[in-house]
Each structure stands twice: as C-alpha cells, then as structure tokens.
Amino acid sequence: MPVELYDVVVIGAGVAGLTSSLKLAEEGLRIAIVERRPFIKIGERACGDAVGLHHFREIGLEPPSYVVKHKYRGVVLVSPSGRHRIIVPGEGIGVDSVKFAQWLLEECIRRGVELLHNHHLESVKVSGGVLERAIVRDLTSGSRKELTAKAYVDASGAIPALRTKLPSEWPISERPRVTDYNAAFREIVELNEPPEDPDHAVIYFNNDIAPGGYWWVFPTSGGREVNLGLGVVMGKGLNPRKNYESFVKPLFKGRTIHSAGGLVPTRRPLPTLVWRNVIVVGDAAYTVNPIHGGGRGSSMLAASIAARNLAEAINGGVSEESLWKINIDYMKAYGAKQAGLDVLRMYLQLMKNDELEFIFEKKVISGDQVYDLGVKGRLSEEVLNSIKRLLSLIAKPSLLNKLRLVKSYMDRAEKLYLEHYPKSPREVFKWIEVVDELYNEYSELMGYALGPRVSW
Ligand SMILES: Cc1cc2nc3c(=O)[nH]c(=O)nc-3n(C[C@H](O)[C@H](O)[C@H](O)COP(=O)(O)OP(=O)(O)OC[C@H]3O[C@@H](n4cnc5c(N)ncnc54)[C@H](O)[C@@H]3O)c2cc1C
C-alpha cells in the first residue's frame, strides 16, 4: 500500500474540517483532507443553515456575498399555544451550505491542501502509544492508502469516524448517552406565499410536537424559500420526520426542494479535545450549543483554536501535554458555557407545555436576557427574581424550586469547565469522574433518564 506523509491528516470536509485545514494551511503546514463524499456533494448536509454573524467575526473569516443567502435581525421564540413571542436580538445569516463549503474548500486548495474526496476512513493503526497511520479506501476504485502524519484531526461529524476507533482508555474515545443527541429533519421549501416574518429565524417550542427539541421556520432567500425543520431528543423512540410530516408540513403550502435528516450532539463538550497526536473538533467533539443546536459557529471556533495551538506545537512534538492549551482555550471561549447550558437543556426537555407557556405569557425572561443566556450561558439572578415575584402571585412553588436547582447546577457545571478544568492531562481522569458525578446527581434529582450509551 502506498504511504503518504503529511503534517496533519484531517478526517471530514464539513465546516470543522475545512476551517481546521484552512487555518493550518495558512500556517504553512502540509495538510490532507479525507472526505467520503464526492467533490460536488461536499457541503450538502441537513442543516438549518442559520449562523450568528459574531461567529465569523470571532475567527476573522468573512464569507463572500454569494455564500450568504439571507440576513436575519434576530430570532423569535414562540410559546406552545403560539400566542406569546420573545424577540431575541442578534444579527445572523443564512448560508448556502454547499457554496459555503465549496468556498472554504477552494481557499484550502489555493493554500496547497490536498483533498482525497471519495475516500473513506476505514481503520487506524495505533502503535507506540500514538496514532501511527490512517487507512483510507478509495470509494471509486476500492483501493486502499495508508496516510501517516504528525497529527490527525477528527472532524467527521456527529457519528465520529476516527476517535471511536482509538483505544477505549484514551478519554477522547468517549461514547455519549443517547439522550445527548437530538434527531432532526428539515426541508427546504419554496412556499406559495412569502413567509410571515422574513427578518427572523422563528423557533416554535412545543413538547408535544417536538419533544425535547423544537420546530423552526428559517427564511432562506429573502423571497419565498424557507428552511423548515423539527428536532426531537434521541433515545425515546421518536421520529422527527414523522412529527414534521404530521404537524409542520400541513401548515405550509409549497414545493419541496430538498429533504434531509441528521443528528445533533446537544450536550457539553467532549472532556478533552486532544489525546496523544489526535485532535477532535466540531460535532465529533460535541461543540454544538445544547439549547438551540447551532453548531457551525462553534465548530469554526473550535477548529481555529485547535489549528492555532497545533501549528505552534507541531515542530516540538505533538502530545496531549503540548496540545493541552486547545482545551484550556476552547473551554474558556465556549465549552464552559455549553456545560451550563447542558444543565438547562435537560430541564427544558422535561418541561410541560403549560410550564413553557407560563414563562412566555408572564414575560419571565426578556429577549435581551435570552440573548445574554445564549452568550454567557448563565441564568441571571434577575430572571430568578422575576420568577419569584410572579410565583408569589400564582401557586407554582415547584417551578421556582426547580429553577433554583437548575441555576445552582448550571453555575457548578460552568465552574468545573472554567475554573477547575485540569491544568494538565494527568488530572483529566479524576476530573471526568467529578463531572460525571455532577451530571448524574442532577439528572437523578430532576428525574431525567439519561438512557444507555450510544452503540457506535
Ligand atoms: C437538521 C439540522 C439542522 C441544523 N441547523 C443548524 C443551524 O441552523 N445552524 C447551525 O449553526 N447548526 C445547525 N446544525 C448543526 C450543524 O449543521 C453542525 O453542527 C455542523 O454542520 C457540524 O459540522 P462538522 O464539520 O463538525 O460535521 P459535518 O458537517 O457532519 O462534517 C463531517 C464530514 O465528515 C465526513 N465523514 C464522516 N465519516 C467519514 C469517514 N469515515 N471517512 C471520510 N469522511 C467522513 C462526512 O461525509 C462529512 O462531510 C443543524 C444540524 C441538523 C442535523
């Protein structure tokens, strides 16, 4: 079998793999991307395609105008009855998934990145305590290649292809619980009439229609085209497509342009994004926002952080010690917030429609506070006080007690990922135990059934 030598082999040409490759190539490294899709299908995936503009600014990436299909002024959250709305400010864009990926890919290729499209990562060889080679199969010819590199990036998405092939004692091979995922289905539809609110991405909460998730209408073109979808918590025997077709599709008249489904890891990040000479980014590292399921922005963020630190470490020897700063930087920039929001996510998934309706109807939380919660990941004292005020008028003590509990666990989770995140890899095993204890204790107190670990 032919053997190639690269600085870094990246598995997956999604937004995480392409951003990692681009940033690494900018540092002058020799990169290969392995992608099982053919070239023209790169970027074609199930997504709502809405991304907050701040994500691009944070990593200094400016997508060209032909990639941007739509501009949002914010997000509207709608109560289960449909009667109450919260407007969350914040500029966002709707991207053309394929054009966006193809643009990133062109930028990579222009900087010398080699693309092995139609190539599937089949197996790996671990030797001397490191990942020594990746064995990939050419899906057109059936032939195999062995790729060797100083470091490997797993950017293979929600069902990770690389890290799940690594020794189980490496903490990056962790398998999450089934309920850590949402299963989602979406269609791009050209409506007969323009959408009701073309300026906002609209999210509908209803735990009967979309248990443990939500359904959405994201205008995508300034015209009549919309991205309609629905997500549900995984592991409860629910089928998002079925719910979409029963409840959402009948509300809209139009022509379906494209349908697709996928998984979203709506949880706290992988305990460590690095081990030995392997780095994990994007959905493979669960960098998604646990509440709204947006993962493109945080994938790009994780990829840039990883690339910056990897480029610095690569010539001095790659190991979890030399790459540890990737974890420190990521947890500080986004991961700690995810840890807090993961606690809130479980609570929201348990909420009944009447409790959700109450929050909306009584204006317990404002759009600015929701924005703040999204950005900082913290439930403010202000929100709790407003609930307390309202609950003194209405007999709902259980809601206040639950929210107090949620807030205290959110704060503790965030602290664990921020202030108490291991300073070195040696401490990570003990830390994982403490984290697991916290989430297990919380889920038991809330009556949240975590379910088994995934089978892949
Ligand atoms: C229905 C739905 C709606 C969503 N809506 C939004 C939204 O509106 N906004 C937002 O920000 N996020 C949204 N997300 C989440 C977002 O799409 C993801 O977080 C993001 O695209 C993850 O990018 P990634 O690069 O990590 O993974 P992916 O895009 O999944 O890329 C992984 C790549 O790896 C390749 N690959 C996998 N296995 C192998 C293998 N063995 N060998 C070679 N290649 C392999 C795959 O073909 C793929 O191209 C949504 C997700 C879903 C499912």
The ligand as an SDF file (V2000), in Angstrom:
LIG
                    3D

 53 58  0  0  0  0  0  0  0  0999 V2000
  -31.3370   19.1990   10.7960 C   0  0  0  0  0  0  0  0  0  0  0  0
  -30.1970   20.0120   11.3520 C   0  0  0  0  0  0  0  0  0  0  0  0
  -30.3280   21.3900   11.4390 C   0  0  0  0  0  0  0  0  0  0  0  0
  -29.2430   22.1560   11.9040 C   0  0  0  0  0  0  0  0  0  0  0  0
  -29.3650   23.5170   11.9070 N   0  0  0  0  0  0  0  0  0  0  0  0
  -28.2990   24.2970   12.2320 C   0  0  0  0  0  0  0  0  0  0  0  0
  -28.3490   25.7100   12.0840 C   0  0  0  0  0  0  0  0  0  0  0  0
  -29.3470   26.2930   11.6380 O   0  0  0  0  0  0  0  0  0  0  0  0
  -27.2400   26.4250   12.4170 N   0  0  0  0  0  0  0  0  0  0  0  0
  -26.0990   25.8310   12.8720 C   0  0  0  0  0  0  0  0  0  0  0  0
  -25.1330   26.5310   13.1730 O   0  0  0  0  0  0  0  0  0  0  0  0
  -26.0320   24.4930   13.0190 N   0  0  0  0  0  0  0  0  0  0  0  0
  -27.0860   23.7070   12.7040 C   0  0  0  0  0  0  0  0  0  0  0  0
  -26.9900   22.3400   12.7930 N   0  0  0  0  0  0  0  0  0  0  0  0
  -25.7340   21.7420   13.2840 C   0  0  0  0  0  0  0  0  0  0  0  0
  -24.6370   21.8980   12.2460 C   0  0  0  0  0  0  0  0  0  0  0  0
  -25.0980   21.5180   10.9750 O   0  0  0  0  0  0  0  0  0  0  0  0
  -23.4100   21.0760   12.6380 C   0  0  0  0  0  0  0  0  0  0  0  0
  -23.0760   21.3710   13.9770 O   0  0  0  0  0  0  0  0  0  0  0  0
  -22.1970   21.3460   11.7800 C   0  0  0  0  0  0  0  0  0  0  0  0
  -22.5130   21.3000   10.4140 O   0  0  0  0  0  0  0  0  0  0  0  0
  -21.1060   20.3320   12.1180 C   0  0  0  0  0  0  0  0  0  0  0  0
  -20.0300   20.4130   11.2320 O   0  0  0  0  0  0  0  0  0  0  0  0
  -18.8850   19.3000   11.2670 P   0  0  0  0  0  0  0  0  0  0  0  0
  -17.8760   19.7490   10.2770 O   0  0  0  0  0  0  0  0  0  0  0  0
  -18.4550   19.0500   12.6560 O   0  0  0  0  0  0  0  0  0  0  0  0
  -19.5750   17.9500   10.7840 O   0  0  0  0  0  0  0  0  0  0  0  0
  -20.1910   17.5280    9.3610 P   0  0  0  0  0  0  0  0  0  0  0  0
  -20.7760   18.6750    8.6400 O   0  0  0  0  0  0  0  0  0  0  0  0
  -21.0850   16.3800    9.6410 O   0  0  0  0  0  0  0  0  0  0  0  0
  -18.9180   17.0410    8.5290 O   0  0  0  0  0  0  0  0  0  0  0  0
  -18.3250   15.7910    8.7370 C   0  0  0  0  0  0  0  0  0  0  0  0
  -17.7680   15.2950    7.4160 C   0  0  0  0  0  0  0  0  0  0  0  0
  -17.0310   14.0920    7.6640 O   0  0  0  0  0  0  0  0  0  0  0  0
  -17.2900   13.1750    6.6270 C   0  0  0  0  0  0  0  0  0  0  0  0
  -17.0470   11.8220    7.1290 N   0  0  0  0  0  0  0  0  0  0  0  0
  -17.7040   11.1740    8.1150 C   0  0  0  0  0  0  0  0  0  0  0  0
  -17.1890    9.9480    8.2900 N   0  0  0  0  0  0  0  0  0  0  0  0
  -16.1660    9.8110    7.4160 C   0  0  0  0  0  0  0  0  0  0  0  0
  -15.2570    8.7580    7.1090 C   0  0  0  0  0  0  0  0  0  0  0  0
  -15.2760    7.5770    7.7500 N   0  0  0  0  0  0  0  0  0  0  0  0
  -14.3310    8.9700    6.1450 N   0  0  0  0  0  0  0  0  0  0  0  0
  -14.2950   10.1490    5.4600 C   0  0  0  0  0  0  0  0  0  0  0  0
  -15.1360   11.1540    5.7060 N   0  0  0  0  0  0  0  0  0  0  0  0
  -16.0660   11.0090    6.6680 C   0  0  0  0  0  0  0  0  0  0  0  0
  -18.7690   13.4280    6.2820 C   0  0  0  0  0  0  0  0  0  0  0  0
  -19.0860   12.9680    4.9800 O   0  0  0  0  0  0  0  0  0  0  0  0
  -18.8650   14.9400    6.4290 C   0  0  0  0  0  0  0  0  0  0  0  0
  -18.6540   15.6210    5.2100 O   0  0  0  0  0  0  0  0  0  0  0  0
  -28.0470   21.5260   12.3540 C   0  0  0  0  0  0  0  0  0  0  0  0
  -27.9380   20.1320   12.2870 C   0  0  0  0  0  0  0  0  0  0  0  0
  -29.0010   19.3730   11.7880 C   0  0  0  0  0  0  0  0  0  0  0  0
  -28.8570   17.8780   11.7070 C   0  0  0  0  0  0  0  0  0  0  0  0
  1  2  1  0
  2  3  1  0
  2 52  2  0
  3  4  2  0
  4  5  1  0
  4 50  1  0
  5  6  2  0
  6  7  1  0
  6 13  1  0
  7  8  2  0
  7  9  1  0
  9 10  1  0
 10 11  2  0
 10 12  1  0
 12 13  2  0
 13 14  1  0
 14 15  1  0
 14 50  1  0
 15 16  1  0
 16 17  1  0
 16 18  1  0
 18 19  1  0
 18 20  1  0
 20 21  1  0
 20 22  1  0
 22 23  1  0
 23 24  1  0
 24 25  2  0
 24 26  1  0
 24 27  1  0
 27 28  1  0
 28 29  2  0
 28 30  1  0
 28 31  1  0
 31 32  1  0
 32 33  1  0
 33 34  1  0
 33 48  1  0
 34 35  1  0
 35 36  1  0
 35 46  1  0
 36 37  1  0
 36 45  1  0
 37 38  2  0
 38 39  1  0
 39 40  1  0
 39 45  2  0
 40 41  1  0
 40 42  2  0
 42 43  1  0
 43 44  2  0
 44 45  1  0
 46 47  1  0
 46 48  1  0
 48 49  1  0
 50 51  2  0
 51 52  1  0
 52 53  1  0
M  END
$$$$
